[in-house]
Amino acid sequence: MSNGKQPRSEAQSGRAGLVNVALPTNGAKVSMPFNRFKVERADGGRLMSFGYQTPSGVLAGSFCCFISDFDLRQNRERCVKYAEKLTGVSDTEPTTWAPPGGYPLASARFIQLSRADDTAEIMLVSFALHALVRADKPASGVTIATDLVALLCSDVATHRAFILALFEAIQ
C-alpha cells in the first residue's frame, strides 16, 4: 500500500492538518479504460461518468461516481498542481458524451493520479468520514483505511481534460 495525504476538517481540530490515507493497490470494485467522460454538477458535489466506446461506436463499459464539494476542495490543490505538470499534452476538447445512466452509483473521497509515458491512471478511493473526524492529531501517525472504488486508465490528454473539468470553478 502507498500513502496519500488528506487534509483534516478545520472544524474538528481548529486548524488544518494532514492524516495518512492508506491507498489500496488492488481490489478495485471497477477497473476499466475510458475514452469518454462527463462531469456534472449534482446536489453538493459532482457526478463523474466514465465510458469506453469502441471505434465502431459500441459502449463497452461505463461507470459513475459522486464526489462531494467538500472532498473536491480537499483534493483540488494537489490534483491541479499535478495537471499543470502534464507537459506536452494537447488541450483538445474531449468528445461530447451522454452517459447512458441506469447503472449503480459509487462515491469517492480521495483522488490519486499518476502517469507513465502515454498512459494515465485515476484511483478513486473511499473512506468513512468518521475516521477522518476521529483522527485527533495530524502528526500522530494515524492512517485511515480506505477502499479502492475505481481504477480508471486513459491516454494522457483525456486524463488531463478530465482533471481540469472536474476542478473547474472549485475554490
N, C-alpha and C positions, 0 to 999 in steps of 0.2 A: 504494500500500500504506500502511496505517496501522500504527502500532506499539503493541503491548501490552507489559506488563512481566510477567516470570515470575521468581519467586524461584529462586535457585540453591540447590543442595544444601548444607546446612551441613557435611556430612561432607567434601565436596570442598574447601571453602575454609576451614573452621574458623569461619566466620561467615556469616550470611545476607546475600545481596546481590541485586541485580537485573540481569537481562540484557534486552536488547531482543528482542521476539518480533515478527518481520515478519508482520503479518496480511494474508493474501491477500484481495483484494476480489472475485475472480471465480474460476471454475473449480471450484466445489464438486462433489464426487462425487455428492452428493444435495442437491437443493433442493426443498423442499416445505412446504406449510402443514401445521399439525397442530392438532387439536382434542381429541386423546386422548393420554395418556402414562401410562407406568408406570415407576417406579424400583424396582429390585430389588437387594438385596444379592447380590454374587457373590464368588467367591474373590478377596480382595484388592482389591475395588472395588465398583462399581455398574454394572448394566446399565440403560441409558436407552432405553426403547422409545417411539416416537412413531407416531401414526397419524392419518389423516384419514378420518373417517367421514361419509358424506353424510347428509342428513336422512332419506333412505329406508332407512338402515342399511347401505349398501354401504361396505366398507372400500376406499377409493380408492387408498390408499398407506400404506406403513409403513416404518419404519427402526429399526435397533437399533445402539447404540454402547456400548462399555465405556470406563469411566474408572477408573483406579486410586485407591485411598485416598490414596496419596502425592500424586497430581495434584489430587485434590479438596481436600486440605489446602492446597495451594499456591494454589488459586483461591478458597477459601472466603471470606476476609475481604473481598476486592474484590466478589465476587458477592452476598454477604449485604448489604453496605452498599448496593449498587445496588438490591436488592429492597426494602430498608427505605425507599428514596426513592420507590417507586412508590405515590404517594398517590392517594386517591380510587378505589382498586381494591377490589372486594368480596373477602372471604375465603371465597368459596363453595368447597365441596369439589369437586374435579374429578370428572368422570364416571368411574365404575369401568370399567376396560377390561382385557381379557385379550388381550395381543398374540398374533398368530397363530403366530409362530415360524416356523422353517424358512427364514429369509432370511439373507443374508450379514451377518456381524458386523463392524463397524468399531471403531476405537479412537481416542480423543482424549486430549490432554494439557492443552489450554488452552480455556477457555470465554470467549467475548466476548459481552456482552449489550447490546442497545440497544432504544430505544423511540422512536416518532414518533406522536403523537396516540394513536389506539386500536389501533395495530399494533405488535407487538413481535417481536424477532428474536434468535435464538440462533445464534452461529457456533461450531461445534466444530472445533478445529484440532489438528493432529498435528505432531510433530517428533521427531527421533531424540533419545533421552536422551543419547546420546554427545555430541551438540552442546552440550547443557546442561552436562555434566560438563567438557567441554573449554574452556568459557568461563572463562578464568583470572582475569579482573579485571572486577568488576561495572561499573566506570565506564570501561572501555576502549573502549566503543563497539561491542562485539561484538553483532551482530544474528544471530539464529538464523532460518534459512529454515524455512518451515512449509508444510503442505498444508491446504487448506480441505476438511475431511471432509464437513461438512454445513452448510447454511444453512436454518434452520427458522423459519417465521413463524407467529404465532398472535395471538389477542387478548391484551390485557394481563393480564386475570385468570388465564387459563390459563398464561401466561408466568410470572407471579409464583408461582402454585401449584407449577409445576414446579421453580423455583429453591428454594423452601422445602422441597419433598420431597427434592430431591437433596442438600441440605446438612444435612438433619436428622441429628442425632447425630454429625456430623463435627467433631472437635475440632481 
